[in-house]
Structures are given as structure tokens and as C-alpha cells.
Amino acid sequence: MGDRENGGLSIKRRGLMLVLSSPSGAGKTSISREVLGQEDNLSLSISATTRPRRPGEVDGEHYRFMDKTRFDIMVNQQELLEYAKVFEHYYGTPRAPVEDALESGRDVLFDLDWQGTQQLDERAREDLVSVFILPPSTAELERRLHTRAQDSADVIAGRMAKAADEMTHWSEYTYVVVNENFEDSVAEVRAILKAERLKRARQEGLSDFVRLLRQGQ
């Protein structure tokens, strides 16, 4: 979205943080990729992690890889917007690149669970736009997990049990999208993004812009 100018004054929009969360198999990752591909002014947040880099992964593109000491320093200096321990490794969102993007009017997409979203809500509520993705039914969620053919029956059963808990957090999100049809869900997320970009509070310089309009400029 470009700036609008009037008599040398311009309306500049602060960027926003778009968070998508869902239980495993509900379609969050697929929707995220498609929205990223269709939105020019949206980039994916790159997480920091202490886990070893896997073959083919590029530092700064897939993750920001670092040792535990550096990660701890970032935590202590409040340089992370959110962080969590997953199995034996830590993951977190560096604050600086997100702030740089928001201040320049660019939007940032986050693929987070409800715990990470809660931390963002505590630290950057005014910039946060949260969307929870729900499956159309429990049976459809289980079918999608089986269709992926990535996990054993025991792992799928565990994911289904975890999904039941994750879905209890739907009411903590500003928006809820039921992913019955993929294309419709992508369109709904993009509609949310468009509306949030137009919020009055995100348009800096708007009052002066209107003042000049009233003066006939």
C-alpha cells in the first residue's frame, strides 16, 4: 500500500503482525504459503533457534541458527518477542527485524501456536492481528492427517488429542476462519489483512491529511 500525499503531507501506514494458528492438519501452513505468494507487502517472520541446521537449510532464510548462549542473551536483553522450548531446542522471534519491518510499513506473517500468540499479545498487542484456523469437523481433521501420510497411527492419535486442547484457545483470537474450502479460506485471510491495513489507528498522519482536505488542498 503506497503512501498518500497532500500538500507535502503524507499518510504512512505502520505495518502489522499477522498471526495464523491452528491445530496440526487444519491447513495453517498451506494457507500461510498461499497468502505470502499473493501479498507483495507481506513477509514471513524468521525464527531464531538453537537446533542444529539440517541439510539444505540456509541461515537467515529458514531460521536464524545460534547456540544456546546467544539465545539466552537475547532472552535476557528482551530481544525476542516470544520464545519457547520445543523438545530439546529453543525457538523464538527476534524483535529487531520485526520492528524494522513494521516501522517501514511492511507486514509480517507469523506461524505460531497459541502460547506464542499469547506472548505477542502481551508485548505488541497494538500491532497484532490474530487468526485461528479451524477444521470443518473432527473427522475431516483426522482424514487430512492420514492423507499427509507423514505420521504413524500412534502419532496421528497424539496429534488429534493435542488438537482438542489447542482448539479450546480459539476465543483468544480476533478472527476465526473455518477451513472448509482452501481457496475461500485464503480469500478470507486476505480480506482480514486488507481491512486491518485500513484501520484508522495504523494510518499515521491522517489527521493532518484531513485538515488539509478541509482547507481545500
Secondary structure by P-SEA (a helix, b strand, c coil): cbbbbcccbbbbbbbbbbbbbbcccccaaaaaaaaaaacccbbbbbbbbccccccccccccccccccaaaaaaaaaaccccbbbbcccbbbbbbaaaaaaaaaabbbbbbbccaaaaaaaaacccccbbbbbbbcccaaaaaaaaaaaccccaaaaaaaaaaaaaaaccccccccccccccaaaaaaaaaaaaaaaaaccccccaaaaaaaaaaacc
